[in-house]
Amino acid sequence: MRTHLAALFVALALVVLTGSGAWAQSILIDFEQLPGMSNAPGAAIPAQSRLSDAYLVSHGIRFSSGSPYIAVVVHGASTPSGTQIIGGSTPDGRLTYQNTFPIVAEFFNATGTVPYAVSKVSIMGDLTCVSGTKTLEAFDVHGTMLGSVQQPDCNFAPMVITAAGIHRVRMYSQSATVGFDDLRFDTPAPISGTCPADLNLDGFVDDSDFVIFLASYNILDCADPDMTTGCPSDFNADNLVDDADFVIFVAAYNELVCP
């Protein structure tokens, strides 16, 4: 039975958890559904061209970069399909193709509260041939790299990674000129055999795990020397223990027993 303190903690979370969505086949996102901005690196990304959770409910994917969104950009003829690509964002919300602000895509349930995973991801760069390389990387829910593909900018074949448990991918170019298009992935699904919120490894996510989580939450930065080794409370692998991890913890806490 939950303690009064634990019940209060859940109430204060103010998070409504619903059933996750499911998709039965491979998914293609061609980024033609949102209005694109002009291809002007350094320009502020207008609100209508910011992509973050637009495909979360339908496809179980969330995008971010230096800001909590990426840019949808009108690129024209040199595009794998349609006329639009995606680019990164700086922390102050400007379009960038710099590899210091890679495009990040993460897989979740339809509410964005529970990390999901896929087993295959592919992406194409734009069709402009420049000197340099482009890279796709894949990570599991703990931030461990599962695979990496790098190819010349003038190679227009899709970059593909196949591995069990892909929760997060990031893409960037060395030349700082390449946008991306035609993101394909298989059905996002619950991550089996893992229970990351069970921080004391007793098979339950309960009050004792909340105490451990709260200590890390109060430190915030995984790089802080006072943080627990490995930063296990950083469930979304963004190097911070913050509100996003809190939402994930609440979802697991409400389930109590690890799968």
C-alpha angles and dihedrals in degrees: 000000000000119000121240089251092054092048090051090049091055092046091052091052089074090201122143111208118202135176117288125249124244134207125199102205146029115299130223123195113189096175094232095120099078127060108263126223124226116277096256114134110214093031119122112261108240117231094248092056096050114109120198118121100001091114097035099100095037101039108011097241134124127193132208142154130166085333125037089267141044131224128259106212134192104233103165128210099351092073127112091233133359116348105287137087135174129249136183130261133230120228088261092053104260129139114261139166093190114131089228087075105041123184110257126198122186131187122229143154117275093275095049092237103104122053113238131188141214132201102219134035131175134178136177129217121224118278098250112115112223134152111271144056138274126212139203119193130184129203137184124235091275093054096255112146112244099181146341133205125192127179139164117277088241092059103092097186117115117267107233133191122185117188137129116259104021106171101159136026131184131194133193143150130235091217092056090225105088125102123191136233144171101041111193129186139154126250113307108234139178114282104251124213095018132104105172094172090061090092096170093045097233096129095256136086102218145128094305090057090048090057090053092045093049092055091055092042090057090053092046103180117082088208092061109112089227092060118107111265110270092014093247093181091064092094096169094047097234094129093251133092100216145128093305090060090044090059090051090049092052091054091053093041091057090054091050097185117073114240 
